[in-house]
Amino acid sequence: IGYCSSSPSSGPIAVLQMLGELEQYPIGDFAPGSVEAVHYFAEAGRLAFADRDFYVADPDFVRVPVRAMLDPTYLRARGALIRPDRSMKVALPGDPEGKLLSRGRDNALEQPSTSHLVAVDADGNALSMTTTIENEFGSKIFVRGFLLNNEMTDFSSSFKDPEGRLVANRVEPGKRPRSAMAPMIVLRDGKPYLLVGSPGGSAIINYVAKTIVAVLDWKLDIQAAAALPNLGSRNKETELEKGTALEALAPPLARLRHPDNHTGFPSGIHGIVIDAEGLQGGVDPRREGLAQGG
C-alpha cells in the first residue's frame, strides 16, 4: 500500500499499523458488521491511536520513528495484545525502538472538516488527494482571494502531560500541526488497484482502514465498502455509527467490556478500484459526491 501525504500526517502510519496488527487474524472470515469484526477492528484502532498520540508530530521538530512503527515484527507483537474475549479499553503506546517512553499523550481536537477526491485519467495516472483548511471555511477570513486556515486545533491543547512529559504535537513557533489525512493507493502487481481516502478529522483513519479491509478482506465492491456502517475506536470508546445495524451489537460488545458510543459519522469516502473490468467508483452516501467517468 502506498500513500501520497505530506508530513506530518499521522493518517497513513496509523492505517498501516491497523492493517499490520490485524494481519495475524482471520479478519476476512468475520462477517462485516459482526461482533468479531467490530471487536478486532476497534482493538487495532486503539493500538494504532495510542502510538499516534505519543509519537507522531512535525518531523522537523520531533523524531518520528516511522520505520520502527511499521516494522512487521513490531506490528505483530502489538497485534498479539488483542484478546478475543475482552477489550483493552485504553491501549498503552508501544516501544517501537526499544527505548523508554519519554513523551506525553496528545489531546488535539482535530475538527472534521476536510475534502477528499480520487481520480484516474486516460493514461492511467492515479491521484488520491485530501486537503483541508480546518473547521469548514477555515478561519472564515478571506485575504486576496484565499481563505485562511484554522489548523491550530490540530495541535495538542497541552504542552506537557500530567506526568510532566513534553507532548510531541505541542504548539511551537514555525511548527506544522499534525494531521489525520490518509489518502491511500493500494498497489497490485506494482500498479494502482485501490484509491481511497476521506474527510472526517481523526476518524479519517478508521474510515479509510474500514474501506480497505472491506475491499481486500471482505471482497465488497467499492460502493458497498464506502456505504458500510462506520466503526472503530480512537483509543476511547468503541464507536458504532448511529442509526445503523451496528447499534444492535452494543449488548454483546458490552459483554466483551467494550465501552461503546453511538455517534454520527460525517465520513466522505471516495474510492476507485481498477481491475480487469475497468474502473469502478464509489462515493460515501453520507455526504455529497458523485462517481463520474468520461
N, C-alpha and C positions, 0 to 999 in steps of 0.2 A: 504494500500500500504506500502510495506517495501522497504528498500534500504540498500545496503552494501557500505558504503562510510566512509573513514577516515576523521575526522575533519582536516582542516577547510573547507571542501567543502560546497559551498552555493547551489549547484545544487538541491539536494533533497528538501531542505527547500523551494526554490523558486518554484519548480514544484508543491509541495503540496499546497503552497499558491495559485497558479493559479487555481488548481483544486477546492480548497475550496471556492475561490471567485466566481467561475463560477457555483457552485452547486445550487445557488438560481435561476439560469436562465435555460430556456429550451434549452440548448445547443444542445441536441440530436435532436431537431426539426429543427435546422438550417442545411441546406444542406452544405456539405463540399464544400468550395470554394465560398460560398455565401457572400454577403456584411455583413450580420448579423453575420456569423461565424467569419469572419476576424475582425469585429469591437469588438465583445465581447472578443475574444481571445487576441487581441492586447491590449485592455484596462486592462485585467487581468495581462498581462505581464508587463505593465507599473507599476502597483501597486506592483507587486512582486519584480521587479528590483529596485524600489525606496527603499523598505525595505532592500533588499540585499546590496545595495550600502552604506547604513548608518550603518547597524547593524552587518554584518557577517564578521568575520576575525578569526584568530587563537584564539581558546578559552583559550589557555594557557596565552594569553596576554590581551584579551578583553572578557568581559562577553557578551555572545551571548544569547539573550532571546528566545531560540528555542521554548520552551513550550508556551510562550505567543504569539509568531509569528504564531503558528499553532493552537491556540485556535479557535474552531468553531465560537464562538461569535465574536471574533476579525475579523476573515476572512469574516464573513457575513457582518459586518459593513464596511469593506474595499470594498467588492464586491458591496455593495449598492451605492458606489460612482460612479459606471459606469452609465453613462447616455445613453439612447437608441438613442438620437438624435444628439450627438456630442462627439468628442474625447476630453479627458482631456489634450492631447498633452504631457505634462510632469507632472507625478504624484508626489506628495509630499510623504515623508515617513510617515507611521503611528506612533502611540504611543502605542505599544503593552502592555507596563507595566504601563501606566498611569503616566509617568514621562516626564518632559520636555526634549526634544531632545537636546543632548549636543555633538553630533558627526558630523563630516563633511562628505561630499559625496566623495566616492571613484571614481577614474578615471583610473583604471588599463587598460592596453592594451589588455591583455588576447589573445594571439595568438591562431589560430585554428589548432593546430597540436597535435592530440591525437589519441589513438586507443581504440577500444571497441570490446568486444565479449560476447556472451551468450552461455551457454551450459547446457545440461541436460544429465545425464548418465543413464545407465540401471537400477540403483537403485532409480531413481527419485531425486537424488541430483541436485540442480539447482544453476547456477552461472551467475551473471551479473557483468561484470568487466570492468572498464575503467581505462586506465593507460596513463601516459604522461611524457615526459621529455622536452616538450615545443619546439616550432619552428622546426618542422621536426626532425632533428637529434640532438636536444638539442643545446648544446654549440658547437657541432662538434669537441669536444676534447675527444679523446679516451685514457683512462687510465686503464691499466691492464685488458683489456677485457670489459670495461664498458664505455658507452658514458655518459659524464657528462651532467646534465640538464641545462636548461636556463630559470628557472622559475621566475626570477626576474620581468618579465613583468606582473606577476600575482599580484604583489604589486601595490598599488597606486603610481602614479608618484609624488604625492603631500603629504607633511607631514601634512599640515593644509589646510582647505578650505578657500575661500576668506573672510569668516567672522571670521577666526582665530580659528575655532574649529578643534581639532585633528581628523584625519581620522583613523577609526578603523583599516583599512588594510594598514597602513603606514609601511615603512621599519623599522625594529628594529632587533638588534642582536639576533640570535637564533630563530627568528620567522618564522613560516611557511606561505608562501603566500596563499591567498585564491584561491580556485578552483571553477569551474563551473561544474565539472564532476557529472553526475547524473545517476549512474547505479541503476535501479529500479526493484523491484519484486512486482507484484500485486498478492495478495492472494485472493483466493475464497474458502470459507469453510475451511480456515486455511491451504490451500495448494497452492503452486505456480500455478498461472494461466497465467500471462503475464510477461515475462522477456524482458527488453528493456533498451537501452542506446545508446549513440552516441558520436563520437568526434565532435569538432567544436568550441572550445573556449567558450565564454559566450553565444553563440547561442545554445549550447547544451540544455539549459533549455527549450527553445521554441521547439526544435526538439523532445525532449522526451515528453513534455506536449502534443504536437500535436499528437504524435503517440498514447498516452494513450487515449486521447479524441476520436481519430479516431476508436480505437478498442472498447472502452467501451460505448461511446455515439453514434457514427455514425455506429457502427456494421460492420466495414470493416474488412476483413481478414488482417493478419499481413503484408503480402507483399504489399497489396494496401495501408495500412496505412503508411508503410515506404516510398512508392513512392509518396504519396500525396504531392503536392507543399508545400514548407515551407513558413511560415508566422509568424507574431508576432511583438512585439516591445520590445526593451530593454530600455524603457523609453526615447526613442528619436523618430526617425521616425517610421512609420508603415512600416515594411519590407515585400515586396512582391517578391517572387522568380522570377528572370528574366527568360524570355523565357517560362513562363507557363501561363495558363488561368487567373491566379490571376492578371496579369498586366492589364487586361480589367476592373478590379474593381477600378482602380485609380480615374476615374471621380466621381462615386457615393461615394467613400470614401472621396474624397475632399469635397463633399457637407456636410459630417459629420465632416469636419475640421481635417481630418487625414493628417498630413504631411508625404507623402509616399516616399519610397525609393525602387527602383527596383534594386535588387542585386543578385549576385550569392551566392549560399549556399552550402559550402562543407560539408554537413552533411554525416554521415556514419552510419545510424541507423541499428542496428542488433536486431532482436527480435524473440522470440519464444512464441507461445500460446500453452498451454497444456489443452486439453479438453477431452471429452468422445471419440472423434475420434482419439486421439493420439497427436502427436506433429506437429505443423505447424511452419515452419521457414520463416522469411522474411529478406531480405537484401536491403540496400539502393542502387538504381541503379546509384547514383551519384559517387560512389567510387567502388573500387574493393571489392568483398565479395562473399561468397558462403554459402548457406544453405545446410548442408550435414548431413545425418544420417547413422548409421551403425548398 
